Amino acid sequence: MDATDTMAVEARRATQIAFVRSATQDPLPPPLSQSGAIGWVREHLFSTPLNIALTLVSVGLIAWLVPPLINYMIFDAVWSGEDREACLVTVERPVVGACWAFVRERLAYFTYGFYPIGERWRVDIFFAMLVIGIVWLAWLRAPRRDIGAVYFFVVMPVVSYILLLGWPAIGLYKVETSFWGGLLVTVVVAAVGIVVSLPIGILLALGRRSQMPAVRLFSVIVIEFVRGVPLITVLFMASVMLPLFVPDTWSPDKLLRALVGVALFTSAYMAEVVRAGLQAIPKGQYEGAMAVGLSYWQMMRLIILPQALRITIPNIVNSYIALFKDTTLVFIVGIFDFLRTIEAARIDPKWATPTTSTTGYAFAAVFYFICCYLMSRYARNMEARLATGHKR
């Protein structure tokens, strides 16, 4: 090969090297039509003809319902006033929306019921303690959550009982539960049902799967009997029929009877939720726990129950949300819960207007929606953190 050929080969080699990239190229971004807000809309709202039809119908319903609702609840609403005259139609105001002046004037009654005015600070302390306990346990980064659990399940119930019911020995005169009402009763019934139902439900679920015939039979009878009747029947049994079988001196308080009925009813449903989680655990988990020498209760506490409860988080929260909404049924047995106080206040002649009842029910709907929505969102976030959901 002469010098000319050598130069030609080197020139071709240099030319080839010049077109070879020495560094990797960054990946190109996805098309705008498949990413961001546009991509999400195309995938979730306009992906198929059926989705397109449903989207258009939904948009039409929203455009039809939301503007009048906003006008009624906000723009045409009456926010201040002393009596019904403020919420009546006049020549100067031909359109009147929600009568929020009624809610504002009766808010204390909706919150405390007939609880003595001078002692309502005790209810405020109870609400503050409850919020502290919920935040302490719900916030995963909170310090010493073990102490928070002791506070929520031991300290707070005892202190709350003394505060709300009273203890003359320390200067808190007794307030009978017949004076309790409104939001106080709703929160107490829901809190007791939520706190009590989970441990009792776990015990019933374990009892139903027990190898001891007597324990299994007892658990099955309790679960199936309670789940086979409506909650209102349980409340009537606890509040109306129970006093017929015991002397008057032994008959428990009406609110206490309702609390027992609600807790028992919710525990039966919670037992089936927990049992479903226990059945979802692979048999190898049980065998592995027994292979390392763990006792039955150690195996359940350390290995089986944490996995079972993690699996059933959505169903547990669904049961809690249903319980929170079912607290309104206690008014049937003569207990003034939050909804019952609204029912009683709306017929007051002082606020007798065409919009008073609607406003009261709207206020209750907003309250229950906010509480249930926050519960569901927290459960969803917890499920995502624990990676229990189905991932695509």
C-alpha positions in Angstrom: 0.0 0.0 0.0 1.6 3.3 -1.1 1.3 6.6 0.6 -1.7 7.7 -1.4 -3.7 4.6 -0.4 -2.7 5.1 3.3 -3.9 8.7 3.2 -7.2 7.7 1.7 -7.8 5.0 4.4 -7.0 7.5 7.1 -9.3 10.1 5.6 -12.2 7.6 5.5 -11.5 6.5 9.1 -11.5 10.1 10.2 -14.7 10.8 8.4 -16.4 7.8 10.1 -15.2 8.8 13.5 -16.5 12.3 13.0 -20.1 11.0 12.7 -19.9 8.8 15.9 -21.3 10.5 19.0 -18.9 10.3 21.9 -21.7 10.9 24.6 -25.1 9.4 25.0 -28.1 11.5 23.9 -30.7 12.4 26.5 -34.1 10.8 25.8 -36.6 12.9 24.0 -39.6 14.0 26.0 -42.9 12.3 25.3 -45.3 14.0 22.9 -47.4 16.7 24.4 -50.5 14.8 23.3 -49.5 11.9 25.6 -48.1 13.6 28.6 -49.2 16.3 31.1 -52.7 17.5 31.4 -53.5 16.8 27.8 -52.3 13.2 28.0 -54.3 12.6 31.2 -57.4 14.0 29.7 -57.1 11.9 26.6 -56.4 8.7 28.6 -59.0 9.1 31.3 -61.8 11.1 29.6 -61.6 10.6 25.8 -60.0 7.2 25.4 -63.0 5.4 24.0 -66.4 6.4 22.6 -68.1 5.3 25.8 -65.7 7.5 27.9 -66.4 10.4 25.6 -70.1 10.0 26.0 -69.8 9.7 29.8 -67.6 12.8 29.9 -70.0 14.9 27.9 -72.9 13.8 30.1 -71.0 14.5 33.3 -70.0 17.9 32.0 -73.6 18.7 31.2 -74.8 17.6 34.6 -72.1 19.7 36.3 -73.0 22.7 34.2 -76.7 22.2 35.1 -76.4 21.6 38.8 -73.3 23.4 40.1 -74.0 27.0 39.2 -77.5 27.0 40.9 -76.0 25.3 43.9 -73.2 27.8 44.2 -75.7 30.7 43.9 -78.0 29.1 46.5 -75.2 28.3 49.0 -73.0 31.4 48.5 -74.1 34.3 46.4 -77.8 34.4 47.2 -77.3 33.2 50.8 -78.2 35.3 53.9 -75.2 35.4 56.2 -76.4 37.6 59.0 -79.7 38.3 60.8 -81.6 38.0 64.0 -84.7 36.1 63.0 -86.8 34.8 60.1 -87.2 38.3 58.7 -83.7 38.2 57.4 -84.3 35.1 55.2 -87.7 36.0 53.7 -88.2 37.2 50.2 -88.8 40.9 49.8 -89.2 43.4 47.1 -85.6 44.5 47.5 -84.4 40.9 47.5 -86.6 38.7 45.3 -84.2 35.7 45.5 -83.1 34.3 48.8 -80.7 31.4 49.1 -79.4 29.5 52.1 -80.2 31.0 55.5 -76.8 30.8 57.1 -77.9 33.3 59.7 -80.0 30.5 61.2 -77.0 28.1 61.3 -74.8 30.8 62.8 -77.4 31.6 65.6 -77.9 27.9 66.4 -74.3 26.7 66.0 -73.8 26.4 69.8 -76.9 24.2 70.0 -75.8 22.1 67.1 -72.4 21.6 68.9 -73.3 21.1 72.5 -77.0 20.3 72.6 -78.5 21.1 76.0 -75.1 20.8 77.8 -75.0 23.6 80.5 -73.5 26.8 79.0 -71.2 27.4 82.0 -69.7 23.9 81.6 -69.2 23.8 77.8 -65.5 24.4 78.3 -65.3 20.8 79.3 -66.6 19.8 75.9 -64.1 22.1 74.2 -61.3 20.4 76.1 -62.6 17.0 75.0 -62.6 18.1 71.4 -59.1 19.5 71.7 -57.8 16.2 73.3 -59.5 14.2 70.6 -57.8 16.3 67.8 -54.4 16.0 69.5 -54.8 12.2 69.8 -55.9 11.8 66.1 -53.0 14.0 64.8 -50.5 12.2 67.1 -51.5 8.8 65.7 -52.2 9.8 62.1 -49.0 11.7 61.6 -46.4 9.0 60.8 -43.5 11.3 61.6 -44.9 12.3 65.0 -42.4 11.7 67.9 -43.1 8.9 70.4 -46.2 7.5 68.7 -46.1 4.7 71.2 -46.9 7.2 74.0 -49.5 8.7 71.6 -51.2 5.3 71.5 -51.3 5.1 75.3 -52.7 8.6 75.4 -55.4 7.9 72.8 -56.6 4.5 74.0 -56.1 4.9 77.8 -55.5 8.4 79.0 -58.0 10.3 76.8 -61.0 8.0 77.4 -60.6 8.2 81.2 -60.1 12.0 81.2 -62.9 12.5 78.7 -65.3 10.4 80.8 -64.5 12.5 83.9 -64.7 15.8 82.0 -68.0 15.1 80.2 -69.9 13.3 82.9 -68.4 15.1 85.9 -66.9 14.1 89.2 -68.1 16.0 92.2 -65.0 15.0 94.2 -62.8 17.3 92.1 -65.4 20.0 91.7 -67.0 18.9 88.4 -70.7 18.5 89.0 -72.4 15.7 87.2 -74.0 16.4 83.8 -76.5 13.7 82.9 -76.2 12.3 79.3 -79.8 13.4 78.7 -78.4 16.9 78.4 -75.8 15.9 75.8 -76.5 16.5 72.2 -75.4 17.7 68.8 -71.9 17.2 67.6 -70.8 16.1 71.0 -73.0 13.0 70.9 -72.1 12.2 67.2 -68.4 12.4 68.0 -68.7 10.3 71.2 -70.7 7.6 69.5 -68.4 7.5 66.5 -65.2 7.5 68.6 -66.4 4.8 70.9 -67.5 2.6 68.0 -64.3 3.1 66.1 -62.0 2.5 69.0 -63.8 -0.5 70.4 -64.9 -2.2 67.2 -61.4 -3.0 65.9 -60.0 -5.0 68.9 -63.3 -6.8 69.5 -63.5 -7.5 65.7 -60.0 -8.9 65.7 -60.9 -11.2 68.7 -64.1 -12.4 67.0 -62.2 -13.0 63.7 -59.6 -15.1 65.5 -62.3 -16.9 67.4 -64.1 -17.8 64.2 -60.9 -19.4 62.9 -60.0 -21.0 66.2 -59.6 -24.8 66.5 -61.6 -24.8 69.8 -65.2 -25.7 68.9 -66.7 -23.7 71.8 -64.8 -20.5 70.9 -65.5 -20.9 67.2 -69.3 -21.6 67.8 -69.6 -18.6 70.1 -67.9 -16.3 67.6 -70.0 -17.5 64.7 -73.2 -17.0 66.6 -72.3 -13.5 67.7 -71.1 -12.4 64.2 -74.0 -14.0 62.2 -76.7 -12.9 64.6 -75.6 -9.3 64.8 -74.9 -9.0 61.1 -78.3 -10.6 60.3 -80.3 -7.7 61.8 -80.3 -3.9 61.0 -78.5 -1.5 63.3 -81.8 0.1 64.2 -83.0 -3.2 65.6 -79.9 -3.5 67.7 -80.4 0.0 69.0 -84.1 -0.8 69.9 -83.0 -4.0 71.6 -80.4 -2.1 73.6 -82.5 1.0 74.4 -86.1 -0.3 74.7 -86.1 -4.0 75.4 -83.1 -4.3 77.6 -84.6 -2.4 80.5 -87.6 -4.8 80.5 -85.3 -7.7 81.6 -83.3 -6.0 84.3 -84.3 -4.0 87.4 -84.4 -0.2 87.2 -81.4 0.1 89.4 -79.4 -2.0 87.1 -80.6 -0.4 83.9 -77.7 1.4 82.2 -77.9 5.0 80.9 -79.7 5.4 77.5 -76.6 6.8 75.8 -74.5 3.9 77.2 -76.9 1.4 75.9 -76.7 3.0 72.4 -72.9 3.0 72.6 -72.9 -0.7 73.5 -75.3 -1.5 70.6 -73.2 0.5 68.0 -69.9 -1.0 69.2 -71.3 -4.5 69.0 -72.8 -4.0 65.6 -69.7 -2.5 64.1 -67.5 -5.2 65.8 -69.4 -8.0 64.0 -68.8 -6.4 60.6 -65.2 -5.6 61.5 -64.7 -9.3 62.4 -65.6 -10.3 58.8 -63.2 -7.7 57.4 -60.4 -8.9 59.5 -61.2 -12.5 58.7 -60.9 -11.8 55.0 -57.4 -10.3 55.6 -56.4 -13.4 57.6 -57.5 -15.7 54.8 -55.4 -13.7 52.3 -52.2 -14.4 54.2 -50.3 -17.3 52.6 -50.0 -20.5 54.6 -46.2 -20.3 54.4 -46.4 -17.2 56.8 -48.0 -19.4 59.5 -45.6 -22.2 58.9 -42.5 -19.9 59.0 -43.7 -18.3 62.2 -44.2 -21.7 63.8 -40.8 -22.9 62.5 -39.0 -20.2 64.4 -40.7 -21.2 67.6 -43.2 -18.3 68.0 -46.3 -18.9 70.1 -49.8 -18.4 68.7 -50.2 -14.9 70.0 -46.6 -13.9 69.1 -47.3 -15.2 65.6 -50.5 -13.2 65.3 -49.1 -10.0 66.9 -45.8 -9.9 65.1 -46.4 -11.5 61.7 -50.0 -12.3 60.7 -52.1 -9.5 62.0 -49.9 -6.6 60.7 -50.1 -8.1 57.2 -53.8 -8.8 57.4 -54.7 -5.4 58.6 -52.5 -3.8 56.0 -54.4 -5.7 53.3 -57.8 -4.7 54.6 -57.1 -1.0 55.2 -59.7 0.1 52.5 -62.4 -2.1 54.0 -61.6 -1.0 57.5 -62.0 2.6 56.6 -65.2 1.9 54.7 -66.6 0.4 57.9 -65.5 3.4 59.9 -67.1 5.8 57.4 -70.3 3.8 57.4 -70.3 3.9 61.2 -69.8 7.6 61.3 -72.8 8.1 59.0 -74.9 5.5 60.9 -74.5 7.5 64.1 -77.6 9.5 63.0 -79.7 6.5 63.8 -79.4 7.0 67.5 -82.0 9.8 67.3 -84.6 7.1 66.7 -84.1 6.0 70.3 -84.4 9.5 71.7 -80.8 10.7 71.6 -80.2 14.1 70.2 -77.2 13.7 67.9 -76.0 16.3 65.4 -78.8 15.7 62.8 -81.5 15.5 65.5 -80.5 19.0 66.8 -80.9 20.3 63.3 -84.3 18.6 63.0 -85.4 20.2 66.3 -84.1 23.7 65.4 -85.5 24.0 62.0 -89.1 24.0 63.3 -88.5 26.9 65.6 -91.1 29.6 64.7 -88.3 32.2 65.1 -86.6 30.9 62.0 -89.6 29.5 60.1 -88.8 30.2 56.4 -89.0 28.2 53.2 -85.2 27.8 53.2 -84.5 27.0 56.8 -84.9 23.2 56.6 -82.9 23.0 53.4 -80.1 25.1 54.9 -80.0 22.9 58.0 -79.7 19.7 55.9 -77.1 21.3 53.6 -75.0 22.2 56.7 -75.2 18.6 57.9 -74.4 17.3 54.4 -71.3 19.5 54.2 -70.1 18.4 57.7 -70.5 14.7 57.0 -68.9 15.0 53.5 -65.9 16.8 54.9 -65.3 14.3 57.7 -65.9 11.2 55.5 -63.7 12.6 52.7 -60.8 13.3 55.0 -61.1 9.8 56.4 -61.1 8.2 52.9 -58.2 10.4 51.7 -56.0 9.5 54.7 -56.7 5.8 54.1 -55.9 6.1 50.5 -52.6 7.8 51.3 -51.7 5.2 53.9 -52.5 2.4 51.4 -50.2 4.0 48.9 -47.4 4.4 51.4 -47.7 0.7 52.5 -47.9 -0.3 48.8 -51.0 -2.4 49.3 -52.8 -1.2 46.2 -52.8 -2.7 42.8 -50.2 -1.1 40.6 -50.2 -0.9 36.9 
